[in-house]
Amino acid sequence: MKIFVLVAVLAAALLPAQTFRPRREPIPPRSAVTAEEIAAGKRLFQSQCGGCHGPEGGGARGPNLVRPKLNHAADSESLFLVINRGIEGTEMPRSGQLHDLEVWKVVAFVESLGRIEPAPLPGDPKIGKDVYYGGGNCSACHWLNGDGARHGPDLTGIGARRSVNYLREALIEPAATFPERYLLLNLVTKDGRRVRGNRVNEDPFTIQLRDFSEKLHSFVKADLVELNRLKGESSMPGYKDTLTKTQIDNVVSFMASQREGS
């Protein structure tokens, strides 16, 4: 019996890999795309998706969808699957409250966003680059195109993921837009060591953070006497009072122009 099982396992291992790929369930057919379907999709989008992607799809906590090409959805069927099933390992959940016809309506609305002309930039990206690396000193905390630090979010390709309005708010009121992943932490260990930094990862038993010298720390929660999650706070300073409106416009334009590598 053991020999038979071993032979069966070996035979299975030698079969072509595609034999064992899970079959993708057939996607239900969509109805014709009409103005009414797009309008209905917009209403569903605003109630189900607008909290993350913005009411007009321009990006908030989630990516900007007002662009002709989406990273995870090269065609209509892929977009249906993203909305219907979510994206594993990301904050994009499955649409448990929408039935298939409603998902297709949301698809129609999102696809219509790709035909919208991008908003004009409010300033000069070239001057904004000088402010970003100069007076703004943004590279001291942010990684961009292979350069900078990693205290804050990676800004590579940020213009393809976030709207102009979101980028402006991030400069003026960072705590309002700071990603949950970069939650600011203060903790104290049993031996009295104090560590402050941004959360990198957390599970029920451990927590990892990066301090402001870019050193990674990992702790077992049972070894901590204090673990303070500073929600509503940001390690990033607001630039409302340190940069002029023109400088902010220029930095926003520079970041909005960063569309490669996302």
N, C-alpha and C positions, 0 to 999 in steps of 0.2 A: 504493500500500500504506500509506504514512504517513497519507494522508487517511482511509482506512478505519479505521485504528487510532484516530485522533483522534476520529472520529465515534462509534466504539464507546465510547471513554472518556467522552465528553460524554453519551452516552445513558445510560450506567451512573450517572453523577453525578446525572442528573435523576430517576432512579427513586426511589421512596420509601425512606427510610433503613432501614425494617425489613427490606427485601429482603436486606440485607447483614449483618444481625445473625446471629451464629453460632447454630445450633440447639442447644438444650440437650438433651443425651442423656437418654433416658427413664430415670427412676429406677425401679429394680426394686421390685416390690410388697413390702409388709411383711406379716408374719404377724400374727395377732391378738395384742394386747398382754396378756400374762398375768403373774402374779406370778413364774413361773419365768423368763420372758423378762427381766423387770426385774432379777431376781437375777443372771442370767447376764450382763446388761449391766453390772451393778455390778462383777462380777469383771473383765470386760474393761476397764472404765473405770479401775479401780484399777491394773491392770497397764500400761495404755497411756497413760492421761491423768492419773492421780493425781499424778505427779511435778510437773506444772505447776498443776493445778487443785485439788490436795488430795485425799486418799483419799475424802472424802465430798463432794467437789465444792464445798467452801466457799471455794476460792481460795487460791493460794499465789503462785508466780511468774505464773500465769495467772489470769484473772478468776474471780470467785465465780459459780457456776452455780446456787446455791440461791436462785432468784428466778423469778417467773412469766413474765417477759419478758426475752429475750436480745437484745442489740443486733443480732447478725448472723443471727439465726434466728427469724423471726416465726412459722414453722409447722414441721411435722414434716419436710417435704421440704427446706426450707432448712437445717434442722439436720443432716439426712443429708448434704447437700452440704458443709457446713462441716466435718463430721467426715471425710468421704471425701476431699475435695479440699484442705482447709486454707483459710486466708485469705491471699491474696497481700499481701505487704508487712508481714506481722506474724510473730510467733513461732509462730503456729498452723500446724503442718505437716499434710500429708495423711496419712491413715492407711494407709500402704502395707502394713501387716501384717494388716489386717482385711478379710475378704471381706464382700460386701453384707449377708448375713444377720446377721453379727456387728455391722456398723455399725448396723443397725436395732435390735439389742438395746441398744447403747450409747445410741441415741436414746431408747428406752423408759426407760432409767434416768435420763438427764438430764432428760427431761420429768417424771419422777416427783419430781425435786428441786424443781420449781416449785410443787408442792403442799404442801411442808413449811412450817410456820409459821416465820417468821423468829425467830432467837434474840433473847431480850430483851436490851435494852441494859444494860450493867453499871453505868452511872452516869447523870449528868444532862447532856444535850447542851448546854443553855444555859450551865451553869457551865463545861463543857468548852470552849465557844467563847471564854470569857474567858481561860482558861488558854492556849488555842491562840494567841491574839493578844497575851496578856500575858506571864506568866512563862515559857511555853514558847517564845515568840518564833518560832513555826513559820513565820509569813509572811515572815520574813527570808530563807527558802530556798525555800518552796513557793508555787506559784500555786494559788489557790482562788477560783473564781467571779469571775474578772476582777481579782483583787487579789493582791499579793505578788510574790515574786521567782521566778526560774526555775533556781536552782542544783540543786534536787532535782526529783523527779517532780511532775507536775501532780496535785493532789488533787481537782480538780473531779469530782464524781460518784464519789468513791473508795468510798463505802459500797455502791454497786451492783457494784463490781468485786472487793472484798476482804472476807474474813470478819472478824469481831470478833477472833478469835484471831490472825490475820495482822497486823491493825492493832496489836494489843498488842505482838506480837513486834517489829514495826518500830520502836516507840517504845523498847523495852527493849534490843534487840540489833539495831541498824540494819544492820550489816554482813551479817547472816544473811539479810536480805530485800531488800537494795538491788538494784534492777534492773540487769542487765548493761549496759543502755544508758548508765547514769550512772556507769560505771566511773571510778574516780579515777585521774588521770594526773599524772605528773611528767615534764617533758621539758626538754631543753637544746638550744638551736640552735647552729649552728657559730660564731656570733658571741658565744656565751656567755650568751645570754638564757635565763633560767629561767622556765618557765610551769607553773602547777599549776591543775588544774580538773577538771571532769567531762566525759567524752567525750560528744560529740553525734553524731558519725558517724565512720566509718572505712572505707576501702577498701584494696586492696593497696598503693596509692601515696601516699595522703594521709590526714590525720587532722584532725578538727575537735574543739575543746573550748570550753567556756565557763568562764572563770575566775570568781573569787569576787567580782569587781566587775561581773559579768554581761556582760563583753566577750567576743565570739566571736573565736576564733583558728582559722586554717586553716594547716596546714603540709604541705609535701612531705616525706615521710619521709626522703628522701635528704639533706635539709638539716638533719637532726637528728643530734646526736652521742649523745644519750640519749633513750630512750623507755621509761619505766617504767610498766607497768600494775599498779596497786596492788590486785590481787585480794584479797578478804577484808577490805578496808578500806573505810570509808565517811566521807564528809565530814560526815555527820550525827552529832551526839553522841548517846549513849545517855542516856535520862532516868531510868534506874532509881534513881540516887542523887541526882537533882536535883528530881524530882517525887515526891510521896507516892503510895501505891497508889490512894487516892481520886482524886487529880488525874489519874493515868493513866487510871483508869476513865472519868472525865468526858471527857477528850480523845478516848479511843477511841469513846465514845458520840457525841461531836460529829462525828467523822469518819465513823462508821458511818451517821449520819443524812444524810450528803451523798450523795443518790441522783439528783439532777437534773443534766442536762448531760453525762452519761457516754455 
